[in-house]
Amino acid sequence: MNGRRKLSEEKFLSYQVIFILNFLIVVLLMKIASWKMSGLKTDPQFFRFLFATPLLSYSTFRQRLQHPSPLWFILLKFFMTSLFMGFMIFIAHKLNARPHFSDVLLLSPLIYLLTEWMGVFAQLLFYPVTSLSPLHNHPLSSHNLGEFWGRRWNIWVQDWLRDIARPHRRNRVKKLVMTFFISGLFHEVMVNLPYLLKFGKFTFGNMILYFLLQALGLWVDKKYLHQAPSKLRRIYLWLVAAIPSPLFLNKPLLLFFGI
């Protein structure tokens, strides 16, 4: 029994290592793609962009329009997000061996806590080298879906997506679909590829579906709800973002947390 448990723990840890290495490689490739889209052939700051900042957008890195938080506040956020994320993972371990849709829906705040923790960790990691604005811009205070995805959620990725989607900026619908499709695609590679490499099981499709649903929801919000009451748009925002969240919190991602 102990031998099986030890083998299972070793398998889990090796999966985490593959997951993290894959994540770092994808981030590096995203940075190179942003640099390619800039059209600059040479830049003495290129390698500093690759390895000395977590920023994904080459144009944002060169502009250096950052508004860093004080160190004490970053440390406080790191402590609080670590505490709440640990609590959520603890609760998740108390659920069924195979969490149901409703269970995963209750775990959806884990997405925010994880990304917030990653952003704060990056701020701390690179603090002596470069000052960074927070990853998120108070997404919980968003009034509608457009504000949530366009100005508050994951600013570092938003800047990168603007670089990548720049050729389609004149066609708003095409840009909307392209932006969310690309977002879903790199999440597929980040989350589902390690699971395929480790266990040989194909789980692709759920991330792209989640982000395409967000694109559809955003199109509906802008076309039909732009004059709706603020409370209605806020309710719509959390329904669209949260209800499909089990597509995002899929088995490969939950397994990374040992769930």
C-alpha positions in Angstrom: 0.0 0.0 0.0 2.8 2.4 1.0 4.7 1.5 -2.2 1.6 2.3 -4.4 1.2 5.6 -2.5 4.9 6.5 -3.0 4.6 5.7 -6.7 1.5 7.9 -7.0 3.2 10.8 -5.2 6.3 10.5 -7.5 4.0 10.5 -10.5 2.2 13.6 -9.2 5.4 15.4 -8.5 6.8 14.6 -12.0 3.6 15.9 -13.5 4.0 19.2 -11.6 7.6 19.5 -12.9 6.5 18.9 -16.5 3.6 21.4 -16.0 5.9 24.2 -14.7 8.6 23.6 -17.3 5.9 23.6 -20.1 4.5 26.8 -18.6 7.9 28.6 -18.7 8.5 27.4 -22.3 5.1 28.7 -23.4 5.8 32.1 -21.7 9.1 32.3 -23.5 7.5 31.6 -26.9 4.8 34.2 -26.2 7.5 36.8 -25.6 9.3 35.9 -28.8 6.0 36.2 -30.7 5.4 39.6 -29.3 8.9 40.7 -30.2 8.4 39.3 -33.8 5.2 41.4 -34.1 7.1 44.5 -33.1 9.1 44.4 -36.3 12.3 45.3 -34.6 15.2 43.2 -35.9 17.7 44.0 -33.2 17.4 45.5 -29.7 20.0 45.4 -26.9 17.1 45.0 -24.4 15.8 41.8 -26.1 17.4 39.3 -23.8 16.5 41.4 -20.8 12.9 41.3 -22.0 13.1 37.5 -22.3 14.6 36.7 -18.9 14.5 39.7 -16.6 10.8 40.6 -16.6 7.5 38.6 -16.5 5.9 41.0 -18.9 4.7 39.3 -22.1 4.3 42.4 -24.3 7.5 43.7 -26.0 5.9 47.1 -26.6 4.8 47.4 -22.9 8.3 46.4 -21.8 9.9 49.1 -24.0 7.4 51.8 -22.9 8.1 51.0 -19.2 4.8 52.7 -18.2 4.6 50.8 -15.0 3.0 51.9 -11.7 4.4 49.5 -9.1 2.9 48.8 -5.7 5.0 49.4 -2.6 6.9 46.3 -1.4 4.9 46.0 1.9 1.7 45.8 -0.1 3.1 43.2 -2.4 4.2 41.1 0.5 0.8 41.4 2.2 -1.0 40.4 -1.0 1.4 37.4 -1.4 0.6 36.3 2.2 -3.2 36.7 1.8 -3.5 35.1 -1.6 -1.3 32.1 -0.4 -3.6 31.8 2.6 -6.8 31.8 0.7 -5.5 29.6 -2.1 -4.3 27.1 0.4 -7.8 27.2 2.0 -9.5 26.6 -1.3 -7.2 23.7 -2.1 -7.9 22.2 1.4 -11.6 22.5 0.8 -11.2 20.9 -2.7 -9.5 17.9 -1.1 -12.5 17.3 1.0 -14.8 17.0 -2.0 -15.6 13.8 -3.9 -12.7 11.9 -5.6 -14.2 13.1 -8.8 -15.6 16.6 -8.3 -19.0 17.2 -10.0 -19.9 20.2 -12.1 -21.3 22.0 -9.0 -18.2 21.2 -7.0 -15.9 22.7 -9.6 -18.2 25.7 -10.0 -17.7 26.4 -6.2 -13.9 26.2 -6.8 -14.0 28.8 -9.6 -12.5 31.5 -7.2 -9.4 29.3 -7.4 -8.8 30.7 -10.9 -8.6 34.3 -9.5 -6.5 33.3 -6.5 -4.0 31.3 -8.6 -3.5 34.1 -11.2 -3.3 36.8 -8.5 -0.7 34.7 -6.6 1.3 34.2 -9.8 1.3 37.9 -10.5 2.3 38.8 -6.9 5.0 36.1 -6.9 6.4 37.6 -10.2 6.4 41.1 -8.7 8.4 39.8 -5.7 10.7 37.7 -7.9 11.7 40.6 -10.2 11.4 43.4 -7.6 15.1 44.1 -7.4 15.4 44.2 -11.2 12.3 45.9 -12.4 9.1 47.5 -11.0 5.8 46.0 -12.2 2.2 47.0 -12.2 -0.1 44.4 -10.7 -1.2 41.5 -12.9 -4.9 42.3 -12.3 -6.6 45.7 -12.0 -9.3 45.0 -9.4 -11.4 42.7 -11.6 -14.0 42.1 -8.9 -15.1 45.7 -9.2 -15.9 45.3 -12.9 -19.3 46.7 -13.9 -19.7 44.7 -17.2 -18.0 41.9 -19.2 -16.2 44.3 -21.5 -14.6 46.1 -18.6 -13.7 42.8 -16.9 -11.9 41.4 -20.0 -10.7 44.6 -21.5 -9.4 46.7 -18.6 -9.2 44.6 -15.4 -8.4 40.9 -15.9 -4.7 39.9 -16.5 -3.3 43.1 -17.8 0.0 41.5 -18.8 -1.8 39.0 -21.1 -4.1 41.8 -22.4 -1.0 43.8 -23.6 0.4 40.7 -25.3 -2.9 39.9 -27.0 -3.1 43.5 -28.4 0.3 42.9 -29.9 -0.8 39.6 -31.5 -4.2 40.9 -32.7 -3.0 44.2 -34.0 -3.3 43.2 -37.7 -7.0 42.6 -37.2 -7.8 45.8 -35.2 -9.9 47.4 -38.0 -12.4 44.5 -38.0 -13.8 44.5 -34.4 -15.7 41.2 -34.7 -12.7 39.4 -36.2 -10.4 40.9 -33.6 -12.8 39.8 -30.8 -12.9 36.2 -32.0 -9.2 36.1 -32.8 -8.2 37.5 -29.4 -10.3 35.0 -27.4 -9.3 32.1 -29.7 -5.6 32.8 -29.3 -6.2 33.1 -25.5 -7.9 29.7 -25.5 -5.1 28.2 -27.6 -2.2 29.2 -25.4 -4.2 28.0 -22.3 -4.7 24.7 -24.1 -0.9 24.3 -24.6 -0.1 25.5 -21.1 -2.6 23.2 -19.3 -3.5 20.3 -21.5 -0.2 19.6 -23.2 1.6 18.5 -19.9 -1.3 16.1 -19.2 -0.9 14.6 -22.7 2.9 14.3 -22.3 2.7 12.6 -18.9 -0.4 10.4 -19.2 -1.0 10.2 -23.0 -4.6 11.4 -22.6 -6.1 13.9 -25.0 -8.1 16.6 -23.2 -7.8 19.5 -25.6 -10.8 21.7 -26.6 -12.2 22.9 -23.3 -10.1 26.0 -22.9 -10.8 27.2 -26.4 -14.5 26.6 -25.9 -14.5 28.6 -22.6 -12.8 31.6 -24.2 -15.0 31.5 -27.3 -18.0 31.5 -25.0 -16.6 34.6 -23.4 -16.2 36.2 -26.9 -19.9 35.4 -27.6 -20.9 36.8 -24.3 -19.0 39.9 -24.9 -20.5 40.4 -28.3 -24.0 40.0 -26.8 -23.1 42.5 -24.0 -21.9 45.1 -26.4 -24.7 44.7 -29.0 -27.8 44.2 -26.8 -27.0 45.1 -23.2 -25.0 48.4 -23.6 -28.0 50.4 -22.4 -29.1 47.9 -19.8 -29.1 48.8 -16.1 -25.7 48.5 -14.4 -26.8 45.8 -12.0 -28.1 43.6 -14.8 -24.8 43.9 -16.7 -22.9 43.0 -13.6 -25.1 39.9 -13.0 -24.6 39.0 -16.7 -20.8 39.4 -16.3 -20.6 36.9 -13.5 -23.0 34.4 -15.1 -21.0 34.4 -18.3 -17.6 34.3 -16.6 -18.4 31.8 -13.8 -20.9 29.3 -15.1 -18.6 27.8 -17.9 -15.6 27.9 -15.4 -15.5 24.1 -15.1 -14.3 24.1 -18.7 -11.3 26.0 -17.4 -10.8 24.2 -14.1 -10.5 20.9 -16.0 -8.8 17.7 -14.8 -5.3 18.6 -15.9 -5.4 21.8 -14.0 -7.1 20.3 -10.9 -4.5 17.5 -10.9 -1.7 20.1 -10.7 -3.1 21.0 -7.3 -3.5 17.4 -6.3 -7.3 17.6 -6.6 
